């Protein structure tokens, strides 16, 4: 048969990237810029995703629970924890005007170890807690967000939702490192409608 063989997962890798971005709350224009494709390409993938999953719209996709077929396992160092034990504060975010200048300040002047940078995000190590700098030029500065580590983000999401936590979207992958380690997050609102996050790393093998 001509053409690409059927993919062995419900979504293709490109479609998973779009699905993760939707669940992260990104607009189509932001997805196109971040993923290096046209807005029409993003819309094409979105139509395919909604059709394959039987979902009505992007709002339904944002709360759809699912992950790649060959997903990797969550880890949290050598700690023995139940699925909903909240671990150490894993990350705190801070909005900046220009990522290059902010990266230089925190690396060269403050002296924090620089972990990695991609797009308009830069990450530093603060004795085990990550500082995430997010460039938001021309936008109102957002307040800091607390990110708590959990060992199983899907189970933690389910249990928190059962307790009444109002999630903004389903757990989703935000980044894959060169060694295959995946960064997953899910956001919910506190009692004053301010965002809080749970985060987990998933490593192959």
NORVENHU-V439565 format. One record per run of one state. SS is the DSSP state (a for helix, b for strand, c for the rest). FROM is the first residue (numbers start at 1). TO is the last residue. If there is no record, write none. Layout:
ss: <SS,SS>
from: <FROM,FROM>
to: <TO,TO>
This chain:
ss: <c,a,c,a,c,a,c,a,c,b,c,b,c,a,c,b,c,b,c,b,c,b,c,a,c,b,c,b,c,b,c,b,c>
from: <1,13,24,28,36,39,54,58,63,73,76,89,97,99,110,113,119,121,127,129,136,146,150,153,163,166,168,172,177,182,190,195,204>
to: <12,23,27,35,38,53,57,62,72,75,88,96,98,109,112,118,120,126,128,135,145,149,152,162,165,167,171,176,181,189,194,203,205>
